[in-house]
Amino acid sequence: MARTPLVAGNWKMHCTVAESLVLASRIRQNLGSITSVEVAVCPPYTSLKPVADILSDSSIRVGAQDVFYEDAGAYTGEVSPLMLAELCHYCIVGHSERRSMFGDSDDVVARKVVALRAHGIVPILCIGEDLKQNEAGQTATVVERQLRAVFERQRPSPDMLVAYEPIWAI
């Protein structure tokens, strides 16, 4: 059985809460009746609840941009999967910006996937190689390593999503 394609918008660190409400309303108005693809938005943490409220009775899903792998604890600035479970259907993990700027290792990404699955949140696992790796012919090795790290901890399932984004193509 073929899966309906997912088109997810990562808002990154854009939009205040007020701007997010306007954008979510416009997306709902313009994309709310689309059935050929599944639509999801991933606003900043500060806008998750109000955006989720605006989209609650539409077909548009809400996702978070990242998560920490513990449910609670002294992790200043982090957001747990337990906190996201009420708001999100999806959560992005392993994004190239998280890997390069914040040092998310393959192991950390794998732990995040396991934590999300434990709370019924569908991970959007981002994988991909950088330009240097691509030019060295290491694409398959890098992608395999990133996938293996996750699948050694979490058995693959139909509700897990993989987003291949070669960093050099951005």
Contact map, one row per residue, 1 for C-alpha under 8 A:
11100000000000000000000000000000000000000000000000000000000000000000000000000000000000000000000000000000000000000000000000000000000000000000000000000000000000000000000000
11110000000000000000000000000000000000000000000000000000000000000000000000000000000000000000000000000000000000000000000000000000000000000000000000000000000000000000000000
11111000000000000000000000000000000000000000000000000000000000000000000000000000000000000000000000000000000000000000000000000000000000000000000000000000000000000000000000
01111100000000000000000000000000000111000000000000000000000000000000000000000000000000000000000000000000000000000000000000000000000000000000000000000000000000000000000000
00111110000000000000000000000000000111000000000000000000000000000000000000000000000000000000000000000000000000000000000000000000000000000000000000000000000000000000000000
00011111000000000000000000000000000011110000000000000000000000000000000000000000000000000000000000000000000000000000000000000000000000000000000000000000000000000000000000
00001111100000000000000000000000000011110000000000000000000000000000000000000000000000000000000000000000000000000000000000000000000000000000000000000000000000000000000000
00000111110000000000000000000000000000111100000000000000000000000000000000000000000000000000000000000000000000000000000000000000000000000000000000000000000000000000000000
00000011111000000000000000000000000000011100000000000000000000000000000000000000000000000000000000000000000000000000000000000000000000000000000000000000000000000000000000
00000001111100000000000000000000000000001110000000000000000000001000000000000000000000000000000000000000000000000000000000000000000000000000000000000000000000000000000000
00000000111111100000000000000000000000001111000000000000000000000000000000000000000000000000000000000000000000000000000000000000000000000000000000000000000000000000000000
00000000011111000000000000000000000000000111000000000000000000001000000000000000000000000000000000000000000000000000000000000000000000000000000000000000000000000000000000
00000000001111100000000000000000000000000001000000000000000000000000000000000000000000000000000000000000000000000000000000000000000000000000000000000000000000000000000000
00000000001111110000000000000000000000000011000000000000000000000000000000000000000000000000000000000000000000000000000000000000000000000000000000000000000000000000000000
00000000001011111111000000000000000000000011000000000000000000000000000000000000000000000000000000000000000000000000000000000000000000000000000000000000000000000000000000
00000000000001111111000000000000000000000000011000000000000000000000000000000000000000000000000000000000000000000000000000000000000000000000000000000000000000000000000000
00000000000000111111100000000000000000000000011001000000000000000000000000000000000000000000000000000000000000000000000000000000000000000000000000000000000000000000000000
00000000000000111111110000000000000000000000000000000000000000000000000000000000000000000000000000000000000000000000000000000000000000000000000000000000000000000000000000
00000000000000111111111000000000000000000000000000000000000000000000000000000000000000000000000000000000000000000000000000000000000000000000000000000000000000000000000000
00000000000000111111111100000000000000000010001000100000000000000000000000000000000000000000000000000000000000000000000000000000000000000000000000000000000000000000000000
00000000000000001111111110000000000000000000001001100100000000000000000000000000000000000000000000000000000000000000000000000000000000000000000000000000000000000000000000
00000000000000000111111111000000000000000000000000000000000000000000000000000000000000000000000000000000000000000000000000000000000000000000000000000000000000000000000000
00000000000000000011111111100000000000000000000000000000000000000000000000000000000000000000000000000000000000000000000000000000000000000000000000000000000000000000000000
00000000000000000001111111110000000000000000000000100110000000000000000000000000000000000000000000000000000000000000000000000000000000000000000000000000000000000000000000
00000000000000000000111111111000000000000000000000000110000000000000000000000000000000000000000000000000000000000000000000000000000000000000000000000000000000000000000000
00000000000000000000011111111100000000000000000000000000000000000000000000000000000000000000000000000000000000000000000000000000000000000000000000000000000000000000000000
00000000000000000000001111111111000000000000000000000000000000000000000000000000000000000000000000000000000000000000000000000000000000000000000000000000000000000000000000
00000000000000000000000111111111000000000000000000000010010100000000000000000000000000000000000000000000000000000000000000000000000000000000000000000000000000000000000000
00000000000000000000000011111111000000000000000000000000000000000000000000000000000000000000000000000000000000000000000000000000000000000000000000000000000000000000000000
00000000000000000000000001111111100000000000000000000000000000000000000000000000000000000000000000000000000000000000000000000000000000000000000000000000000000000000000000
00000000000000000000000000111111110000100000000000000000000100000000000000000000000000000000000000000000000000000000000000000000000000000000000000000000000000000000000000
00000000000000000000000000111111110000000000000000000000011100000000000000000000000000000000000000000000000000000000000000000000000000000000000000000000000000000000000000
00000000000000000000000000000111111000000000000000000000001000000000000000000000000000000000000000000000000000000000000000000000000000000000000000000000000000000000000000
00000000000000000000000000000011111111000000000000000000000000000000000000000000000000000000000000000000000000000000000000000000000000000000000000000000000000000000000000
00000000000000000000000000000000111111000000000000000000000000000000000000000000000000000000000000000000000000000000000000000000000000000000000000000000000000000000000000
00011000000000000000000000000000011111000000000000000000000000000000000000000000000000000000000000000000000000000000000000000000000000000000000000000000000000000000000000
00011110000000000000000000000000011111100000000000000000000000000000000000000000000000000000000000000000000000000000000000000000000000000000000000000000000000000000000000
00011110000000000000000000000000011111110000000000000000001110000000000000000000000000000000000000000000000000000000000000000000000000000000000000000000000000000000000000
00000111000000000000000000000010000011111000000000000000001110000000000000000000000000000000000000000000000000000000000000000000000000000000000000000000000000000000000000
00000111100000000000000000000000000001111100000000000000000111100000000000000000000000000000000000000000000000000000000000000000000000000000000000000000000000000000000000
00000001111000000000000000000000000000111110000000000000000111100000000000000000000000000000000000000000000000000000000000000000000000000000000000000000000000000000000000
00000001111100000000000000000000000000011111000100000000000001111000000000000000000000000010000000000000000000000000000000000000000000000000000000000000000000000000000000
00000000011101100001000000000000000000001111111100100000000001111000000000000000000000000000000000000000000000000000000000000000000000000000000000000000000000000000000000
00000000001111100000000000000000000000000111111100000000000000011000000000000000000000000000000000000000000000000000000000000000000000000000000000000000000000000000000000
00000000000000000000000000000000000000000011111100000000000000011000000000000000000000000000000000000000000000000000000000000000000000000000000000000000000000000000000000
00000000000000011000000000000000000000000011111110000000000000000000000000000000000000000000000000000000000000000000000000000000000000000000000000000000000000000000000000
00000000000000011001100000000000000000000011111111100000000000000000000000000000000000000000000000000000000000000000000000000000000000000000000000000000000000000000000000
00000000000000000000000000000000000000000111111111110000000001110000000000000000000000110000000000000000000000000000000000000000000000000000000000000000000000000000000000
00000000000000000000000000000000000000000000011111111000000000000000000000000000000000100000000000000000000000000000000000000000000000000000000000000000000000000000000000
00000000000000001000100000000000000000000000001111111100000000000000000000000000000000000000000000000000000000000000000000000000000000000000000000000000000000000000000000
00000000000000000001100100000000000000000010001111111110000001000000000000000000000000000000000000000000000000000000000000000000000000000000000000000000000000000000000000
00000000000000000000000000000000000000000000000111111111000011000000000000000000000000110000000000000000000000000000000000000000000000000000000000000000000000000000000000
00000000000000000000000000000000000000000000000011111111000000000000000000000000000000000000000000000000000000000000000000000000000000000000000000000000000000000000000000
00000000000000000000100110000000000000000000000001111111100000000000000000000000000000000000000000000000000000000000000000000000000000000000000000000000000000000000000000
00000000000000000000000110010000000000000000000000111111111111000000000000000000000000000000000000000000000000000000000000000000000000000000000000000000000000000000000000
00000000000000000000000000000000000000000000000000011111110100000000000000000000000000000000000000000000000000000000000000000000000000000000000000000000000000000000000000
00000000000000000000000000000000000000000000000000000111111000000000000000000000000000000000000000000000000000000000000000000000000000000000000000000000000000000000000000
00000000000000000000000000010001000000000000000000000011111110000000000000000000000000000000000000000000000000000000000000000000000000000000000000000000000000000000000000
00000000000000000000000000000001100001100000000000000010111110000000000000000000000000000000000000000000000000000000000000000000000000000000000000000000000000000000000000
00000000000000000000000000010011000001111000000000000011011111000000000000000000000000000000000000000000000000000000000000000000000000000000000000000000000000000000000000
00000000000000000000000000000000000001111000000000010010011111100000000000000000000000011100000000000000000000000000000000000000000000000000000000000000000000000000000000
00000000000000000000000000000000000000011110000100110010000111110000000000000000000000111100000000000000000000000000000000000000000000000000000000000000000000000000000000
00000000000000000000000000000000000000011110000100000000000011111000000000000000000000111111000000000000000000000000000000000000000000000000000000000000000000000000000000
00000000000000000000000000000000000000000111100100000000000001111110000000000000000100010111000000000000000000000000000000000000000000000000000000000000000000000000000000
00000000010100000000000000000000000000000111100000000000000000111110000000000000000000000011100000000000000000000000000000000000000000000000000000000000000000000000000000
00000000000000000000000000000000000000000000000000000000000000011111000000000000000000000011100000000000000000000000000000000000000000000000000000000000000000000000000000
00000000000000000000000000000000000000000000000000000000000000011111100000000111100000000011100000000000000000010000000000000000000000000000000000000000000000000000000000
00000000000000000000000000000000000000000000000000000000000000000111111000000111100000000000000000000000000000010000000000000000000000000000000000000000000000000000000000
00000000000000000000000000000000000000000000000000000000000000000011111000000001100000000000000000000000000100111111000000000000000000000000000000000000000000000000000000
00000000000000000000000000000000000000000000000000000000000000000001111110000001100000000000000000000000000000000010000000000000000000000000000000000000000000000000000000
00000000000000000000000000000000000000000000000000000000000000000001111110000001111000000000000000000000000000000000000000000000000000000000000000000000000000000000000000
00000000000000000000000000000000000000000000000000000000000000000000011111100001000000000000000000000000000000000000000000000000000000000000000000000000000000000000000000
00000000000000000000000000000000000000000000000000000000000000000000011111100000000000000000000000000000000000000000000000000000000000000000000000000000000000000000000000
00000000000000000000000000000000000000000000000000000000000000000000000111110000000000000000000000000000000000000000000000000000000000000000000000000000000000000000000000
00000000000000000000000000000000000000000000000000000000000000000000000111111100000000000000000000000000000000000000000000000000000000000000000000000000000000000000000000
00000000000000000000000000000000000000000000000000000000000000000000000001111100000000000000000000000000000000000000000000000000000000000000000000000000000000000000000000
00000000000000000000000000000000000000000000000000000000000000000000000000111110000000000000000000000000000000000000000000000000000000000000000000000000000000000000000000
00000000000000000000000000000000000000000000000000000000000000000011000000111111000000000000000000000000000000000000000000000000000000000000000000000000000000000000000000
00000000000000000000000000000000000000000000000000000000000000000011000000001111101100000000000000000000000000000000000000000000000000000000000000000000000000000000000000
00000000000000000000000000000000000000000000000000000000000000000011111100000111111100000000000000000000000000000000000000000000000000000000000000000000000000000000000000
00000000000000000000000000000000000000000000000000000000000000000011111000000011111110000000000000000000000000000011001010000000000000000000000000000000000000000000000000
00000000000000000000000000000000000000000000000000000000000000000000001000000001111111000000000000000000000000000000001000000000000000000000000000000000000000000000000000
00000000000000000000000000000000000000000000000000000000000000000000001000000011111111100000000000000000000000000000000000000000000000000000000000000000000000000000000000
00000000000000000000000000000000000000000000000000000000000000010000000000000011111111110000000000000000000000000000000000000000000000000000000000000000000000000000000000
00000000000000000000000000000000000000000000000000000000000000000000000000000000111111111000000000000000000000000000001110000000000000000000000000000000000000000000000000
00000000000000000000000000000000000000000000000000000000000000000000000000000000011111110000000000000000000000000000000000000000000000000000000000000000000000000000000000
00000000000000000000000000000000000000000000000110010000000001100000000000000000001111111000000000000000000000000000000000000000000000000000000000000000000000000000000000
00000000000000000000000000000000000000000000000100010000000011110000000000000000000111111110000000000000000000000000000010000000000000000000000000000000000000000000000000
00000000000000000000000000000000000000000000000000000000000011100000000000000000000010111110000000000000000000000000000111000000000000000000000000000000000000000000000000
00000000000000000000000000000000000000000000000000000000000011110000000000000000000000011111000000000000000000000000000011110000000000000000000000000000000000000000000000
00000000000000000000000000000000000000000100000000000000000000111110000000000000000000011111100000000000000000000001000011110000000000000000000000000000000000000000000000
00000000000000000000000000000000000000000000000000000000000000111110000000000000000000000111111000000000000000000000000000111100000000000000000000000000000000000000000000
00000000000000000000000000000000000000000000000000000000000000001110000000000000000000000011111000000000000010011000000000111100000000000000000000000000000000000000000000
00000000000000000000000000000000000000000000000000000000000000000000000000000000000000000001111101100001010010000000000000001110000000000000000000000000000000000000000000
00000000000000000000000000000000000000000000000000000000000000000000000000000000000000000001111111100000000000000000000000001110000000000000000000000000000000000000000000
00000000000000000000000000000000000000000000000000000000000000000000000000000000000000000000011111110000000000000000000000000111000000000000000000000000000000000000001000
00000000000000000000000000000000000000000000000000000000000000000000000000000000000000000000001111111100000000000000000000000000000000000000000000000000000000000000000000
00000000000000000000000000000000000000000000000000000000000000000000000000000000000000000000011111111111000000000000000000000000000000000000000000000000000000000000000000
00000000000000000000000000000000000000000000000000000000000000000000000000000000000000000000011111111111100000000000000000000000000000000000000000000000000000000000000000
00000000000000000000000000000000000000000000000000000000000000000000000000000000000000000000000111111111000000000000000000000000000000000000000000000000000000000000000000
00000000000000000000000000000000000000000000000000000000000000000000000000000000000000000000000011111110000000000000000000000000000000000000000000000000000000000000000000
00000000000000000000000000000000000000000000000000000000000000000000000000000000000000000000000011111111000000000000000000000000000000000000000000000000000000000000000000
00000000000000000000000000000000000000000000000000000000000000000000000000000000000000000000000001111111100000000000000000000000000000000000000000000000000000000000000000
00000000000000000000000000000000000000000000000000000000000000000000000000000000000000000000010001110111111110000000000000000000000000000000000000000000000000000000000000
00000000000000000000000000000000000000000000000000000000000000000000000000000000000000000000000000100011111110000000000000000000000000000000000000000000000000000000000000
00000000000000000000000000000000000000000000000000000000000000000000000000000000000000000000010000000001111111000000000000000000000000000000000011001100000000000000000000
00000000000000000000000000000000000000000000000000000000000000000000000000000000000000000000000000000001111111100000000000000000000000000000000000001100000000000000000000
00000000000000000000000000000000000000000000000000000000000000000000100000000000000000000000000000000001111111110000000000000000000000000000000000000000000000000000000000
00000000000000000000000000000000000000000000000000000000000000000000000000000000000000000000110000000001111111111000000000000000000000000000000000000100000000000000000000
00000000000000000000000000000000000000000000000000000000000000000000000000000000000000000000000000000000011111111100000000000000000000000000000000001110110000000000000000
00000000000000000000000000000000000000000000000000000000000000000000100000000000000000000000000000000000001111111110000000000000000000000000000000000100100000000000000000
00000000000000000000000000000000000000000000000000000000000000000011100000000000000000000000100000000000000111111111000000000000000000000000000000000000000000000000000000
00000000000000000000000000000000000000000000000000000000000000000000100000000000000000000000100000000000000011111111100000101000000000000000000000000100010000000000000000
00000000000000000000000000000000000000000000000000000000000000000000100000000000000000000000000000000000000001111111110000000000000000000000000000000000110000000000000000
00000000000000000000000000000000000000000000000000000000000000000000110000000000100000000000000000000000000000111111111000000000000000000000000000000000000000000000000000
00000000000000000000000000000000000000000000000000000000000000000000100000000000100000000010000000000000000000011111111111100000000000000000000000000000000000000000000000
00000000000000000000000000000000000000000000000000000000000000000000000000000000000000000000000000000000000000001111111111100000000000000000000000000000000000000000000000
00000000000000000000000000000000000000000000000000000000000000000000000000000000000000000000000000000000000000000111111110000000000000000000000000000000000000000000000000
00000000000000000000000000000000000000000000000000000000000000000000000000000000110010000000000000000000000000000011111110000000000000000000000000000000000000000000000000
00000000000000000000000000000000000000000000000000000000000000000000000000000000000010001000000000000000000000000001111111000000000000000000000000000000000000000000000000
00000000000000000000000000000000000000000000000000000000000000000000000000000000100010011110000000000000000000000001111111100000000000000000000000000000000000000000000000
00000000000000000000000000000000000000000000000000000000000000000000000000000000000000001110000000000000000000000001100111110000000000000000000000000000000000111000000000
00000000000000000000000000000000000000000000000000000000000000000000000000000000000000000111100000000000000000001001100011111000000000000000000000000000000000011000000000
00000000000000000000000000000000000000000000000000000000000000000000000000000000000000000111100000000000000000000000000001111100000000000000000000000000000000011110000000
00000000000000000000000000000000000000000000000000000000000000000000000000000000000000000001111000000000000000001000000000111110000000000000000000000000000000011110000000
00000000000000000000000000000000000000000000000000000000000000000000000000000000000000000001111100000000000000000000000000011111000000000000000000000000000000000111100000
00000000000000000000000000000000000000000000000000000000000000000000000000000000000000000000011100000000000000000000000000001111100000000000001001100000000000000111110000
00000000000000000000000000000000000000000000000000000000000000000000000000000000000000000000000100000000000000000000000000000111110000000010011000000000000000000001111000
00000000000000000000000000000000000000000000000000000000000000000000000000000000000000000000000000000000000000000000000000000011111011000110011000000000000000000000111100
00000000000000000000000000000000000000000000000000000000000000000000000000000000000000000000000000000000000000000000000000000001111111000000000000000000000000000000011100
00000000000000000000000000000000000000000000000000000000000000000000000000000000000000000000000000000000000000000000000000000000111111100000000000000000000000000000001100
00000000000000000000000000000000000000000000000000000000000000000000000000000000000000000000000000000000000000000000000000000000011111110000000000000000000000000000000000
00000000000000000000000000000000000000000000000000000000000000000000000000000000000000000000000000000000000000000000000000000000111111111110010000000000000000000000000000
00000000000000000000000000000000000000000000000000000000000000000000000000000000000000000000000000000000000000000000000000000000111111111110000000000000000000000000000100
00000000000000000000000000000000000000000000000000000000000000000000000000000000000000000000000000000000000000000000000000000000001111111100000000000000000000000000000000
00000000000000000000000000000000000000000000000000000000000000000000000000000000000000000000000000000000000000000000000000000000000111111100000000000000000000000000000000
00000000000000000000000000000000000000000000000000000000000000000000000000000000000000000000000000000000000000000000000000000000000011111111000000000000000000000000000000
00000000000000000000000000000000000000000000000000000000000000000000000000000000000000000000000000000000000000000000000000000000100011111111110000000000000000000000000000
00000000000000000000000000000000000000000000000000000000000000000000000000000000000000000000000000000000000000000000000000000001100011001111111000000000000000000000000000
00000000000000000000000000000000000000000000000000000000000000000000000000000000000000000000000000000000000000000000000000000000000000001111111100000000000000000000000000
00000000000000000000000000000000000000000000000000000000000000000000000000000000000000000000000000000000000000000000000000000000000000000111111110000000000000000000000000
00000000000000000000000000000000000000000000000000000000000000000000000000000000000000000000000000000000000000000000000000000001100010000111111111000000000000000000000000
00000000000000000000000000000000000000000000000000000000000000000000000000000000000000000000000000000000000000000000000000000011100000000011111111100000000000000000000000
00000000000000000000000000000000000000000000000000000000000000000000000000000000000000000000000000000000000000000000000000000000000000000001111111110000000000000000000000
00000000000000000000000000000000000000000000000000000000000000000000000000000000000000000000000000000000010000000000000000000000000000000000111111111000000000000000000000
00000000000000000000000000000000000000000000000000000000000000000000000000000000000000000000000000000000010000000000000000000010000000000000011111111100000000000000000000
00000000000000000000000000000000000000000000000000000000000000000000000000000000000000000000000000000000000000000000000000000010000000000000001111111110000000000000000000
00000000000000000000000000000000000000000000000000000000000000000000000000000000000000000000000000000000000000000000000000000000000000000000000111111111000000000000000000
00000000000000000000000000000000000000000000000000000000000000000000000000000000000000000000000000000000011001000000000000000000000000000000000011111111100000000000000000
00000000000000000000000000000000000000000000000000000000000000000000000000000000000000000000000000000000011011101000000000000000000000000000000001111111110000000000000000
00000000000000000000000000000000000000000000000000000000000000000000000000000000000000000000000000000000000001000000000000000000000000000000000000111111111100000000000000
00000000000000000000000000000000000000000000000000000000000000000000000000000000000000000000000000000000000000000000000000000000000000000000000000011111111000000000000000
00000000000000000000000000000000000000000000000000000000000000000000000000000000000000000000000000000000000001100100000000000000000000000000000000001111111000000000000000
00000000000000000000000000000000000000000000000000000000000000000000000000000000000000000000000000000000000001001100000000000000000000000000000000000111111100000000000000
00000000000000000000000000000000000000000000000000000000000000000000000000000000000000000000000000000000000000000000000000000000000000000000000000000011111110000000000000
00000000000000000000000000000000000000000000000000000000000000000000000000000000000000000000000000000000000000000000000000000000000000000000000000000010011111010000000000
00000000000000000000000000000000000000000000000000000000000000000000000000000000000000000000000000000000000000000000000000000000000000000000000000000000001111110000000000
00000000000000000000000000000000000000000000000000000000000000000000000000000000000000000000000000000000000000000000000000000000000000000000000000000000000111111000000000
00000000000000000000000000000000000000000000000000000000000000000000000000000000000000000000000000000000000000000000000001000000000000000000000000000000000011111000000000
00000000000000000000000000000000000000000000000000000000000000000000000000000000000000000000000000000000000000000000000001111000000000000000000000000000000111111100000000
00000000000000000000000000000000000000000000000000000000000000000000000000000000000000000000000000000000000000000000000001111000000000000000000000000000000001111110000000
00000000000000000000000000000000000000000000000000000000000000000000000000000000000000000000000000000000000000000000000000011110000000000000000000000000000000011111000000
00000000000000000000000000000000000000000000000000000000000000000000000000000000000000000000000000000000000000000000000000011110000000000000000000000000000000001111100000
00000000000000000000000000000000000000000000000000000000000000000000000000000000000000000000000000000000000000000000000000000111000000000000000000000000000000000111110000
00000000000000000000000000000000000000000000000000000000000000000000000000000000000000000000000000000000000000000000000000000111100000000000000000000000000000000011111011
00000000000000000000000000000000000000000000000000000000000000000000000000000000000000000000000000000000000000000000000000000011110000000000000000000000000000000001111111
00000000000000000000000000000000000000000000000000000000000000000000000000000000000000000000000100000000000000000000000000000001111000000000000000000000000000000000111111
00000000000000000000000000000000000000000000000000000000000000000000000000000000000000000000000000000000000000000000000000000000111001000000000000000000000000000000011111
00000000000000000000000000000000000000000000000000000000000000000000000000000000000000000000000000000000000000000000000000000000000000000000000000000000000000000000111111
00000000000000000000000000000000000000000000000000000000000000000000000000000000000000000000000000000000000000000000000000000000000000000000000000000000000000000000111111
